[in-house]
Amino acid sequence: MSPQVQIQLQKVPFYQGAIDCVEMGIESSLQVSNVRLRRAVKSQEQVRSHPAYPLLFDPQTAGGLLAAVPKDYAEQCVAELRASGASFAAIIGSVLEKASAPEVINVVSA
């Protein structure tokens, strides 16, 4: 059994206008390649109609944007990141103990 990651989609910070672009059908040229990774998302039926869901696969958001921090230090870490200028720093989910399948991501929208 592997850990399961749960992402709360409503807590993921996106740049202003990003969801508007998705709703207008504007996507990165590499979006198609990344969407193939959606198979790791356990909860697709519940979240794939959410306007922000496609942004989880947007290649423009790649690179050093996600860190796993022990729960006891998460709030302090975010506070320090924000104090240093990372205004979008946020806790967007958690790692759960076990999943029935490897590399499972459970995205929730409420």
Helices and strands as residue ranges (DSSP letters): E 2-8, G 9-11, H 18-23, H 31-35, G 36-40, H 44-47, G 53-57, G 59-61, H 71-83, E 93-99, E 104-108
